[in-house]
Amino acid sequence: MGRFVFKLPDVGEGTAEAEIVAWHVAVGDQVREDQLLVDVMTDKATVEMTSPVAGTIMALKANPGEMATVGAPLVEFELETAPRSSPEPVAATPPEAAPFPQPSPPEPPPGEAATALAAPAVRLRAADLGIDLHRLRGSGPAGRITHGDLDDFLAGGSKPAPRPTPNNRVEEIKLIGLRRKIAEKMQESKRRIPHAGYVEEIDMTELESLRTHLNETRRGDQPKLTVLPFLMQALVRALPAFPRINAHFDDEAGIIQCFKAIHIGIATQTDAGLMVPVIRHADMLDLWQAAAAIATMAAKAREAKATRDELSGSTITITSLGALGGIASTPIINHPEVAIIGPNAIVDRPVVREGQITIRKMMNLSSSFDHRVIDGADAAQFVKRLKALLEHPALLFMA
């Protein structure tokens, strides 16, 4: 028997510190060797630390959300047996943070709802009688107060319901793990980059007709097509004429890195928060390959199986809320990139074509550009090129 202190090991890549994300043990727990102890986050990657010894947890040396340096004490054990000579923690490789803790739903306030349901005639009669409807329990559908309820109240057969009391609870949630990383990344991007926004309306009628046909006639081994692979195809055809848009800007060195390869980040919502898996060399993929790559990378991100390399290295990003895309958005650039494209929802709208009003499937394309390196005219011309490609989808398949 004896005491053993487990210290944060060097988890590689020159990491000097890590954030405590979640403990899987508590003081007093008896743990076995190799049992999961704690999740820690370094940069983007989350690493699971397991116990090098068997024993009882006597103390946890850091709280979730705190940073621990390499070599700092993490856990103190009361040992069952002597520790092995060089305890080495086992680092599993789920690359992303555990899901951000969601707030528990608030408890309903006591009493009845603040709004009383009653017909206008009942309300008028109650006002004439000086009866507060909020003090009655309605016997009608959905708790609606009826003339009979007023009669019962006047006859003393109904007790007034208690007045509702306000719920003044405040729940505080600490930003930790991936949610903290997202907040820091968004703040850095917005602070460092002067965003220039641009929204263009695009007629998606022909593309949607083509997409529907392709989905209806696709082979069993082909993925279902969404709008995203078409937008990727438009990007890879438009970007060569606008090299400064497929780029990174090192503002500290004052250098624009223009990439020949096109690596498209796909902003993906997961239970843990927003992640951006990368479709590398998108310019080498056809429509079906692009669709398959999007599906694969999105699944990896949502299942926390994407590697560090698969979550970095994009040269331009697409962010889409799909059917929730709304009318327009103001996407934040994924630093150090200089542009981001955000398709909005496709809806039926009345438009004028050749002097006649007709219904077309319309979509707004929202975009943001780093105004330090991309002028407004270049941004507009680039989006206009995307518009032409999407409105005439045959152009996507021409050399």
Number of C-alpha atoms within 10 A of each C-alpha: 10 11 15 17 16 20 18 20 20 15 18 8 7 7 13 15 20 25 21 22 24 20 17 12 16 15 13 13 12 16 21 15 13 15 17 20 20 19 24 28 25 21 14 18 19 26 22 22 23 21 21 20 24 19 25 19 20 19 16 17 14 16 14 17 18 13 17 20 16 15 13 16 17 20 22 19 24 19 19 16 11 13 17 9 6 7 12 15 23 16 16 13 15 18 23 27 26 21 16 19 14 9 9 7 6 10 8 9 12 12 14 18 14 11 8 18 20 18 12 9 11 18 20 12 13 16 12 9 11 9 16 12 21 20 18 23 22 21 13 14 9 8 15 15 22 20 18 13 20 23 12 14 17 12 9 10 11 15 11 15 14 13 14 14 12 10 11 7 8 7 9 7 10 12 15 22 32 24 19 15 18 17 12 11 16 15 12 13 17 14 10 12 21 16 21 17 20 18 20 16 16 20 22 23 20 16 19 19 11 14 17 14 11 13 14 10 9 13 10 7 7 13 17 17 19 16 17 19 21 21 21 27 24 21 25 22 19 20 19 15 12 15 13 19 27 27 23 24 20 13 12 6 7 8 11 17 17 15 15 14 17 22 21 26 27 23 20 20 16 16 15 20 20 16 23 24 28 26 25 19 14 22 19 12 18 15 18 16 15 22 21 18 19 24 15 14 22 23 16 15 26 18 15 21 16 24 17 17 10 19 21 17 19 26 27 26 27 23 24 23 15 15 11 10 18 15 16 19 22 16 20 24 26 24 22 21 24 27 29 26 25 25 27 24 20 24 18 15 14 13 15 11 10 7 7 9 11 12 14 19 19 21 23 23 24 23 27 22 26 26 16 13 16 16 12 15 8 14 22 16 13 17 21 16 18 24 21 16 22 24 18 15 20 12 14 20 12 7 5
